[in-house]
Amino acid sequence: MPELPEVETVRRGLLPAMEGVKIVDAAVNRPNLRWTLPENMAVRLTGATVTALRRRSKYILADLDSGETLIIHLGMSGRMLISGVAVGEFVHEHPAPQKHDHVVLNMENGARVTFNDARRFGHMDLGETATLEDHWLVSSIGPEPFGNGFNESYLVQAIKDRASPIKTVLLDQRVVAGLGNIYVCEVLHRAKISPIRRASNLSKKRIESLVPIIRDVLGEAIEAGGSSLRDYRQADGELGYFQHTFRAYGREDAPCVTEDCTGKITRIVQSGRSSFYCPKCQR
Ligand SMILES: [Zn+2]
């Protein structure tokens, strides 16, 4: 499931194909994805120019000169395929239509952007750009981890009275936007905080320490995604999934990489999801 760094990588990969470029033809091949798609979606997209391609949490936002914004969510398995333009050193020819190609955008620069999603947990919607922050998909999302609204005093206020485990609190999208299971495990490992510790039991100083760590962990993953775009070789032109090495996530029974720690990474299940952590240095 794509998390914020993967979505940001997809956005950056789409920039040369979409930003500042007119959609000359849009095909919407089914009435619904996760939810019902907007009425006359293909007509509303056709002829519109993408004035900016932004990201809010795990949503890619394509602002259109029609005054609407196309909201794109990749869900669990959604993929953006790009063909017809050079990405790095490679030009992907337009592929034959595939099953699960739900939305296809032909751009004026010759690029084709295809949203393919076998499981259909992804979604697209159109909302008025001017009032987009009130759109139901994004209205309850907390501050962006790289934005000014996310800082030490904010985080202390947001979580100091929460009795839930810190991992659960950080996964709450109202607290901070876009943090998912993988990167919360990484953040807590780096912060040496146990995922089972109650948020309300953490000192102010330890909560504050999470702010730069969250930014570092996400920033490094975005950078890794950027390098995957540069030497981009996948035959089908898929954007956004890249190899990244983790310190905790997926490393059950492996030695902890914290300096001078002799512990081992352990896996536990919290709220139905795996937490990977080192019981020795994460307290
Ligand atoms: Zn350790």
Residues whose N, C-alpha, C, O or C-beta is under 5 A from the ligand:
A	BS01	ZN	C256 T258 C261 G263 C278 K280 C281
